[in-house]
Amino acid sequence: MKGIWRKFIFVVLIFSLPINLSNVSAITLSGDIKNNVVWLNERPENLKVTSENNCTIEICPPGKSKCISGGSSSYTFRHVYQIFREYGTGIYTAKACNDTKEFYVHELTLDIDDEGIDRIKTYLGDELFIKVKLKLDGEIVTPYFDTFEVFYSEGEDWEKFDDKYVGEPLPFDKYQKIPIYMPLHEGVISLGEHSIKVKATYSKDGSKSTVGDTKRNFLWVNPPLDVHIIDNEIKCPANELCKRDVTVQVIYRAGSIEDFTVWNVEAMLVSKYDIKKVTVNDINCSKSIEECTISMTIPSSVSSGSYDLFITIKDDPYKAQDSIPFESVIEISGEFKDAAGKVVSTEIVLENIETGETITSKTDSNGKYSIKLLPGTYNIAFKFNNAVVAKIYNVSITDFELMSIPGNMIRFDSDHIISGLPSGVNMVKIVVLEFALPSSDVWIYIPYDSKKVNGREENLRVYRCADWNFMKSSCTGEWEQIPANVHTIRDAIEFTTNRSAAFLIGENKWLLFSKLELKDLEVYMGEPVTVDGAVIDNDDNPVNGAVITLSFPEFNISKKAVTSGTGGFSARINAPYSTGNFLLNIKADKEPYSSVNDSRVIRVIRSKELAITGVSDIERVNLNKTLNLTLTLMNTGQTNFTKPIYLEVNGIPNDWYSLSPGSIDSLDVNEKRDVSLKIRITPEHCASGCKKYNLVNFVAKSEEITRSISFSLEIIVPRSKQLNQTEEKEEKRGMIGFITFPRFTMPSITSPYLSLTIIVILLILIVNKKKAGKSIKKSIRKTGMILYDKRRRTTRKGSGLLSMGKNKALNFRSDVIHQLHKAKSEIGGESKSNK
């Protein structure tokens, strides 16, 4: 029984086995899949899954518990590239009920590694390596001999390198290298620029895929012989033989550079206007480092300037050439020593304006310097050891200028001056910069010692002396002030000038009034105000030639004067025509001193003046005749008279004259009024006696002013009539009571005593004249004819008073002559009687 059951079970198993096998292979894959592999680098779009069972189809990513569901029986998954890109590469499973099928997702990538350079340079006949990164699923793979294909562009077309030019790739940890053996001749690949494209084919899990990458303009093909001069430039002195060694990189793929001789090398100097052949003396090459040293001689016929040095290396049929700048330079040399012979350490920086190239040089321990440069226009900066900096702009440097200027072209000195210091300046620092080459502007920066500054630092000034004797440290010309900027925090001053010279930093001394006197602080309108004084500087030295300016600023009135050699001055200015207290400014100026100002308050008032005119010193009147006099009163002052002015006559009786009008109500400035004075003397008036000469005073007075005028009134009477006895006695005495004339008898004309007698008479007359003068002055004082103006503090004299004195003198003279004539008559009478 047991055997029967065993046979039955075996048969059932045999019949059921084909059914289970058919369930395992019931799923098929089609679409963008090759040999059960999906290549992401081929950007798959569709994957169709077909199942014989009517079940839901799913795709399960590797390592994920959740699957991607589709339809039943047969379903095409769309956009599988995004699906597989999201879940990554690996082994995927397709499911339909209990049926499953595994497939692979891979990604192949290829990148040309340019190593950060724009292109690689190669030579015909050279070995070239192209660095690439071929990866499968992100990992570097080991390529096979035929994994890579390399193409180069000929315009828009691509040409494949023959297999004989492509070597077996070399694997490394992070990249692969593809050897390229460049052909020696241009028939395979042309010279110049090319693009490179690399293709890689790789197999995995029984499937194959191809990827590629391209680099545009990545390859530059050179001929088999190439030359590159390693030196950047070569300099030689102009117009001199110059030997130089030049190092050249030589790449030669068609032979050995160690076989080169001088016959393989040519050298030329080329400029815009000239070509000079250079002699090649020797060449030594090393193949291991691909370098050659070429010894050459530059001819002395090469003038200064810029050239190109061309070096050509040839080995038929190949030839290569390269060039570098060559400068045939001129030399600026000299030494920096100050006027005392002390070395001045200096740094010199030259900037070529056209090229922007800079040259820096320093003086040696002896102060000497030597700079080689090309002809041109430069900006030159000097940094001296005392922190003085000077920059000279647009300096023209040529062969001719250097040859035409002997000796040092640049000289510098500081803090040395023996004579020629500008007057009125306190020196803080002096710097001398002399530059012989033509230039435009000079900028100078000079530090100073603030301890030497007496006043405010911002008031420092810069003075320039163009005529400077360097060796004598003396200014032989004039100092002139130039604009400058003072940096008080840095204790430095900077300025720009158009020429080199001696530059003095200083502060102006200041002026002082050592004396200042005003004669009057109260004056009339328009009256002169006099100021006397003296000007000195802050060292108490008198200042000659200072300009004194007096001004009334309210009225724009000013007058000037100049101090003398002792500093003294006397200046005058007219007071303004306005009353009040006004400020009088007194200022002293002289360059470069700081000016001094002072002021005084001047009180200006109106003057009161009254002029009386119309009479002579002597007025004569005949008895029984009327003398008509017209006196004019004029207000010659600056004040209107508003009070009545009363008129009167003194010195003669009231019945001798009549006066009209007797008063004047008012008199304005410059106004005139006429007054009539009539004098008539009758014999009855002189019955008891009248003097021949009478002093008459005409007086005008009011509460505001009093003025008078005097004249002598001479009474004319006929000779036949005699006046009173008193006058006769006075005439006999000689001089109207002023001179006592003794009576005596004159000697005879023939007498020997006549001359002596005349001399005695003259002496008596002189003595009596002096007495008469004193008597006249006493009479004038008694009559009040000299007035004293206390306000003006000046003595005023009336014209009538002087006239009276004059009249007395005239009368004295007339009486003397009259007495002499009388004496002569008496002498003549005696002579006749004697005869």
ABEGO torsion letter per residue (X at the ends): XAAAAAAAAAAAAAAAAAAAAAAAAABBBBEBBBGGBBBAAAGBABBBBBBABBBBBBBBBBGBABBBBBBBGBBBBBGAAAAAAAAEBEBBBBBBEABBBBBBBBBBBBBBBAGGBABBBBBBGBBBBBBBBBBBGGBBBBBBAAABBBBBBBEABBBBBBAAABBBBBBBAABBBBBBBBBABAAABBBEBBBBBBBBBBBBGGBBBBBBBBBBGABBBBBABBBBBABABBBBBBGBBBBBBBBBBBBBAABBAAABBAAABBBBBBBAABBBBBBBABBBBBAAAGBBBBBBBBBAABBBEBBBBBBBBBBOABBBBBBBBBBBBBBBBEBBBBAAGBBBBBBBBBBBAAAGBBBBBBBBAAGBBBBBBBBEBBBBBBBBAAGBBBBBBGBBBBAAAAAABBEBABBBBBGBBABGBBBGBBBABBBBBBBABBBBBBBBBBBBBAAABABBAAABBBBBBABBBAAAGBBABBBBBBBBBBBAAAGBBBBBBABBBBBBBBBBBBBBBABBBBABABBBBGBBBBBBBBBBBAAGBBBBGBBBBBBBAAAGBBBBBBBBAAGBBBBBBBBBBBBEBBBBBBBBBBOABBBBBBBBBBBBBBBBBBBBBGBBABBBBBBGBBBBBBBBBBBABABBBABBBBBBBBGBBAAABBBOBABBABBBBGBBBBBBBBBBBBAAAAAAEBBABBBBBBBBBBAABBBBBBBBBBBBBBAABBBBAAAAAAAAAGBGGABBBBBBBBBBAABAAAAAAAAAAAAAAAAAAAAAAAAAAAAAAAAGABBBBAAAGBBBBBAAAAAAAAAAAAAAAAAAAAAAAAAAAAAAAAAAAAX
